[in-house]
Amino acid sequence: MLKKLINIVVFVPLAVVLIVLSVANRQTVTLALNPFEPADSMLSVSAPFFVFLFLAAIVGLILGAAVTWFAQGKHRRRARNEANEALKWHREAEKQRSAAEKLSQPTLPAPQN
């Protein structure tokens, strides 16, 4: 219930802002990628301005996520190594425990007739 409420509180205002941004910036603009001749139609794209705004936000999110993922790689590697080492020591402890149990079990002498 709380998760639904938080989603509503976050996503409804975000949706309203995105809709208002889209309606306010719907005029067509041209993105020219040729700095020497902006009128060159081969290297230009025309679209509503909000499309360029959304693309810039999406590219920024993807680049930020990639940089964060690469920056945290050393921490993930360390956690993986420590998990493997913990597993190794856990297996060693189990092996020692089973060896200790075998040694501590009383051995009954064979019946003598």
Residue, then its C-alpha position, 0 to 999 in steps of 0.5 A: m500500500l505504501k509503495k503504491l502511494i509513493n509511486i502515485v506521489v512521485f509519478v503523477p507529478l512527473a507525468v504532469v511536468l512531462i506533459v506540460l513540457s511536451v505541450a509547451n515545446r512542440q514547435t519544430v526545430t532543426l538540429a544541424l550537425n554540420p558546423f560549417e554549413p548549418a543549411d546542409s540537410m544531410l546532417s540535420v534533423s528536424a523534430p519537435f523540441f521536446v523530442f530533443l529534450f527527452l533524448a538529451a535526458i535519456v542519454g544523460l541517464i544512460l551515461g550517468a548509469a554507465v559511469t556509476w557502474f564502471a566506477q563501482g566495479k572495484h567494489r563489486r569485484r571486492a564483494r565477489n572475492e570476499a564472497n568466494e573466500a567466505l564460501k571457501w572458509h565455510r567449506e573448510a569449517e564444515k570439513q573440520r566439523s565433520a572430521a571432529e565429529k568422526l573423532s568424537q564419536p565413541t567407538l564401541p569395542a567389538p563383541q568378544n565371544 
